Amino acid sequence: MKISQHIINNKELVGAGGFCCSLVVLRWCLTLDYYYFFLIWNLFLAGVPFLISQYLETRNNRFFYTFFGLWLLFLPNSFYVITDLIHVKTSQLPVYDAIMISLFALLCLYLGFSSMQKTGRVLSLKFQNISKLFLDILILFLCSFGIYLGRFLRYNSWDILKNPFNLAQDCFNFVRFPVEHFHVWFFTFGFGILLMAFILFSKN
């Protein structure tokens, strides 16, 4: 599918993304502070798994597991933006920044959960004996763990290729010494519960 067709098919999302980005540009015009431009990059990263899920949903190809791996690798970016609200506490425009980051977070959440729905339908066809709820829980808790790695250890999605040994060593230590790294699992469990709550409330 051509890029232009993607834009037409998702024009509401493109419009919402454009509005969010305009808030960052407006803030820069008012303050000459370009710090929050990282939100635009984070929104782009959140859009990657959404586009991959659309590809998976519309094509039956032999590279499914490759694209699924990429989707799972980038999916935590869709939920990561919630943690950007931490920047509000040091902001000079706390109300404006809280609203701006929240809008980015809501859009990224929508992209993430919509992506999960699309990919979930494909997985349900491929693995009919596995519960969709189980897959959702597993994926969301993996995402929560990935968000911890990104927020507190500053790993990125591409560090699995760029810095695989340090990443693997840190993950191995978390599993090997769970009590010493209680905060890792507390965050992972707590954030996973939060993401599950979003799904449950959206269905009611």
N, C-alpha and C positions, 0 to 999 in steps of 0.2 A: 504494500500500500504506500502511495506517495505521501510525502510530508504534507502537502496541501490537503489531501484527503483526510489525514489525521486531524488537521486543524478544523476542517469543516465538521467532521464527526464529533469533535470535542470542543465546539466553539464556546460553550458555556464555561467549561473549565479554563480554556485559553483566556476568556474574558475575565474570569475571577483571578487568574494568575497575573494578568496585566494590571488589574486594579491593585493587587497586593504589591506588585513591583513599583507601581506609581507612588505608593505610600512611602517606600524607601527613598525614591527619587525626591519626593516632596520634602522629606526630612533632611536630605542632603542639601536641598536648595535653601532651607531655613537655617540650618546650622553649619553647613560646610563640613559636616562630619560624615565620612563615607563608611564608617565602621559596620553599619548594619547591612551593607551590600552582601554580606555572607548569607543573608536570608534568601536572596535570589538564587545563589548557588545551591543552597539546601533545597529550595523548591525544585530546581532542575533535577537534583539527585532523587527527590521523591517521585518525580515524573518518570524516571527510568523504569522502575518495576511496573508501573502502570502500562507503559508502552509495550514492555515485554509480555505482560499478561494478555494484552490485546493480540499480540502476535501468536502466542500460544493458543488462544481461543479460536483463532481463525485459520490456523494451519495445523495439519497433521503431518509432522515431519520426523525424520529419524534423529534430529538433533534436539529432541525434546529435553533430555536430561541436561544437556549443556545450557540451554536457555533457562531451564528451571533452576539450575545452580546459580546462574547469574541473577535471576529474579530473587532468589532467596538471599543472595549476597547483598543486594541493594535494597531489599525491602525495609530493613531497620531505618533507613534514611527517611521513610515516610512518617515514622512515628517519633523520630529523634527531635524534630523541631519543637515538640512540647517542652523539652528540657531547655530550650533557648530562653524561656521565660526567666531563667536565672539571671539574665543580663539586666532585667528591670531594676534590680536592687541597687545597681550602680549607675542607673540612667539619670541624665539631666532632664529628660522629658518622660517621666515614669508612666503617666496616663497614656500618652500618645504611643509610647513604645509597647506598653502592655497590650493595647488594642491591636497595634500593627502585628506584633508577634503572634497574638492569639488568632488573627485572621489567617496568617501563614500556616499556623499549626492546624487549624480547622480544615483548610484546603488540603494540606498534606495528609491529614488523617483520612479525609475522604478518598484521596488517591490511593492510600494504602489499603483501606478496607475494600474499596471497589476492585483493586488489583487482586486482593485475596479471594473475592467472590468469583472473579473470572478464572483465576488459576484453580480455585477449588472445584469448579465445574469440570475442568479438564482432569484433575486428579481423581475425581469421583468416577469418571468414566474409565480411567486406567486402573484404579485400585478400588474396585467396587466393594471389597470386603472390609475396607478400613473406614471407620466412622469419620464423617466430616468434622464433627465436634472435636474429636481427638486430634485431627490434623490442624485445626484452627488453634487449639491450645498449644500444641507442640510448636507451631510456627511462631505464635505470639511470644512464647517464652524464649525461643531462640532469638527473636528480635529484641526482646528486653535485655538479654545478655549482650547482644551486639551493641545496643545503645549504651550500656555500661562501658563497654570497651571504647566506644567513641567519645563519650562525655568525660570520663575520668582518666582513661589511659591514652586518649587522643589517637586511637587507631582509626583508619579510614577503610572503606570497603576494599580498596585496591592494595591494602597492606598484606592481604593474603598472598599476593604475588610479589610485592615489593619488599616486605619484611616478614616472611612467613615463619622464620625460626623464632624470633622474639615473641610473635603472636602465639605460636604453638606452645612455647615455654610458659608464657603467662597463663594460658588456658589450662595447661596441664597442672600447674601449681594450684590453680583455683580448685580443680577437681581433687587433687592429691591431698591438699590441706584445707578442707572446707571450713573447719572451725576458725582457723587463722584468717580466713577470707570471708568471714560471716557477712560483712557488708556487701560483698559482691552478690551473694545469693539472696540477701534481704532485698536489695534493689531489684534484682532480676524477678523475684517472686512478686514483690509489690507492684512493679511497673506492669508485669504480665497480668496481674489481677485487674489493674486499671484499664488495660487495653481490652480485656475480656468484658469488662463492664460496659465499655463503649458498644461492643457488639450486641450484648444482651439488651441494652436500653434502646438501641436502634431498631431492634426487632419488635419492641412493644409499642 
